[in-house]
Structure formats: C-alpha cells, structure tokens
C-alpha cells in the first residue's frame, strides 16, 4: 500500500531541507522523482530542474518539460517556501508580505494548475502541500508567513473538494520546528533552541527525515480515502497545553 513503484512525482523546493528529504523518501519508495528549485540542485535520487517559483509564468513551461520527459505525472509535492521575519519587531513591509505570499501560496497554486491536466490524464493522483504549525497558530514578527501557510491549508481543503471528482486527492503536511536552513539561526541559538525543544512534547527538534513517513502515506494508496486533511508532524508542539 505504501509502494510508489511506477509513479512519477514532482517535488518543489527539492534542493534542500524538507523538500530534499521528501524527494529522497519518495524515490526510496519507488517513485521517479523530479525536483524543482531555483538552484536546480538536490539529492541524487531525483532528476532536477531549475525554476524560480516566484516567477509564476515560468512554472507551466517547467512542468511541461518534466511531463515530456516523464510521459505521465502522478504526484505533486509543494514543498518550496521562504520566510522573511522582522527581527526588530517592526511591522512587516507590504512588499515583503506580498513576496512571501507569492512564494509560499501563489506558487503552490500555480504548480497545482500546471500539473492538473497531467494528473487528470493519468486518471487521478495526489497533491501534498507542506504547510506549518504557523497555519493554525500565531507567531510574532512574520505575518506574511503565517498568512501564507494558513492560506495554503485553506487552499488544500478547497482543492480537495474541487478535484475529488477527478480522483485527485489533496492533503497537507504541517511540520513543527525542524532543523533546516530556514530555522538554522534559532537552532544554533542556545536559548531559542531550548525554548523550542521544551515546548515540543517529544523533547527534540525534528529532522527533515521525520517528514518522510507521513509524506509517503499521504501520496500513496495507503491514504486512498484521505483528502482535504492537514496532518501535523510537529513532535507534539500543537497539542502541548502546558
């Protein structure tokens, strides 16, 4: 049920962090993986394509090139993301806010639209959006990121309804505090590191590889009757009342 043999997956943000880990995990489960990132780099288990997702006009041509190479597409993982927090507590500038939404929310929708005809042609498929604990909790100094991830969670539910008649399932995976390039500064700060570790019920920061199992579940036949859901893979951050 968890095998992805014969499936072709497109993973955005596959050059590093969670995207790279998921790309490797899907490949290990049998999928042929095509990674998309601005650098065009990433794990050897995937074929990589260079695309700046903040330029939404470049997304459809990139997907078309992948489809020609792969002949069919079955899975899309929207893992690309960026964050531009305000360090001094000042209000986030409107252009920074809009830039965050463009990369973290609009690009995910554009990627889904680009892949959609190919999923339909394949008779169905799965879309997995990588959200965050920010999708349901407020965090200071970064309204653009919180709004984008909350919007991506809402988009997941909306597309799950719209695409269900096509046999396309849409779900979300919400990481907690995971050690990536995006979180390296707080991971390296002793006080911030310990604050986040103590709040996590399992008592440790996550690693990108911790996301692989849930990702495979959500894009494989093991979750054939699951759609429109957001699974929190956060070590118990969001359920820790005290």
Secondary structure as UniProt FT lines:
FT   TURN            5..6
FT   STRAND          8..12
FT   TURN            13..15
FT   HELIX           17..28
FT   TURN            29..30
FT   STRAND          32..37
FT   TURN            44..45
FT   STRAND          46..50
FT   TURN            53..54
FT   HELIX           57..70
FT   STRAND          75..78
FT   TURN            87..88
FT   HELIX           94..101
FT   HELIX           102..106
FT   HELIX           107..121
FT   TURN            122..123
FT   STRAND          125..130
FT   HELIX           133..135
FT   TURN            140..141
FT   HELIX           143..163
FT   HELIX           164..166
FT   STRAND          168..175
FT   STRAND          178..179
FT   HELIX           181..183
FT   HELIX           184..188
FT   HELIX           190..199
FT   TURN            201..202
FT   STRAND          206..207
FT   HELIX           208..211
FT   HELIX           212..219
FT   HELIX           221..223
FT   TURN            224..225
FT   STRAND          230..233
FT   TURN            235..239
//
